[in-house]
Amino acid sequence: MLRRSLFKKFGGLLLAPAISLPAMAAGGRKPVLRVAHITDVHLHNKAGAPDHFRKCLHHIQSQSPKVDFILNGGDIVFDMNKENLSAIDAQWQLLHSIMKEECSLPVHYALGNHDIWWSEQNKGQAVYGKQYAMDQLKLDAPYYSFVKGGWKFIVLDSVHLDIDNTWYIGKLGEAQMKWLTEELRTTAKEMPVCVLSHIPILTATLMVQDNIVNRWEMLGGDMHTDTADIIRLFYQHPNVRLCLSGHIHLRDKVVYNNVTYLCNGAVSGAWWEGNNRETGPGYGLVELFADGSFTERYVNYQ
């Protein structure tokens, strides 16, 4: 009875195991795109992070068939939040150096909470907030879309200041929600859509907690606080097929209303200290097909 009541409470939420679809699911068809989803690299010049990141990039580029491009889901550098500019500069210079020398694939970036400069002493500077990272990544806006291989990719900005303006919360905000609504409205119904965010729109990873007595604690910075609004919007657009995220450094797969939500672990694992719980350092490998179907798996590169 308890299990039935929980199922009703979660509205038919399907928690699927974090495994790849079998190769036969593709029916021998050829994908139109092969995409690597990396997230939470947290790059800095400590704990062997540069060498591990190089190994990850080499692993992606050695895949056969070849990967077409990389989606980087944010937390690109180790941490910008309260750092001074010299430390921030060093992290980004390291990133640019490695990407120039070790990666020949196109990369599309989303911003993570650690890619934002929230130092209260520097609010007056032009690069305060998201602008520094946007300049480094040559982004005109923190959210955008593009089309490749007959799929539309929507990159969201899921990190915003909390109500007290001192820390962050997961949401889109009014302006971005209007943009997303219009973006989906003007997308051809037959064009499948893949959404990339840093903070998960929907995830079961937050339920994996120790020492639960009678309730779970889920913070607004761990999952989108406007999840219900986004899900209602997606329900109006059945061509939204796949949502990719990171942030939690755990791997899960949730299917809700025929949309698959993948939280794809972390390249850095437990911030370059091995596995985070049962999830090792890795990346997502996704094959996308013309009819909107896909296969996916999580790849441990170490």
C-alpha positions, 0 to 999 in steps of 0.5 A: 500500500505504501508503494502504491501511495508513493506512486500516486504521489509522484504522478506516475514518476518512473525511476529507471536504472542508470543503464544504457539502452541496448544496441538493438533498440536502434534497430540497426539504424544510423544516428544523425548525431553522436553527442558527448555530455560532460558536466562538472569538470571543476577544472583547476591545477590541483589533484591531477585535475588537468591530466584527468580532464585531458584523459576524458577529452581523449576518451571522448575523441577516441569513440567509434563511431566518432562524436560530433560535438560536446555539450558542456553542462557547466561548473566548467572551472573549479570555483569562481564564487568568492575567488579573487580575479587572479585565481579566476584568471588562472582557472580559465587560462588552464581551460583554454590551454587544454581545450586548444591543445587537446580537443578538436570537437565543437563545444556548446556550454551552459553556465553552472553555479561555480562559473559565476562570480558572486563576490559581494565586494566586487558587485560594481565591476563589469564582469561581476556575476555571469559576465566574466564566464560569458566573455570567456566562452564568447556567449552573447546570452546565458541561454540560447538554442541551435539546430544540428542534425534535425534536432533543436538543442536548447541551452538553459541558464538555470542558476540565479540569485536566491531571494536574499541575493547572497546565494543561488537557486535553480530556476529560469526566471520570468524572462527566460520562461517567456523565451523558452515558451516562444522557442518551443512554440516556434519549433516545428512539431516534427523536430525533436528537442534536447534541453541542456541545463546545469541544475536538474529540472527533475532528478531522483538523486536528491532522494539518495541521502543518509540517515533519513528519519521521516523526511527528505530535505531538498534545497532550491539550489539542488533542483529547479524550483519551477519544475512544475511550470517547466513540465507543464510547458513540455507537456504541451510540446511532445517533441521535447524528448531529452533533458540533460543536467549535472550539478549533483555529481550523481548519475540517474535517469528519470522518465516523466510524461515521456520526457527523459531526464538524465543527470549525468554524473561529473567528469570530476567525480567527487571533485577529483577525490574519486567516486561520488557515492556509487557514481564514478568520474564520467560523461554521457554518450548520446546517440540521436535519431531522426525520429526523435528516439535516442540511446544513451549510456554513462561512460567511466573514462578512468 
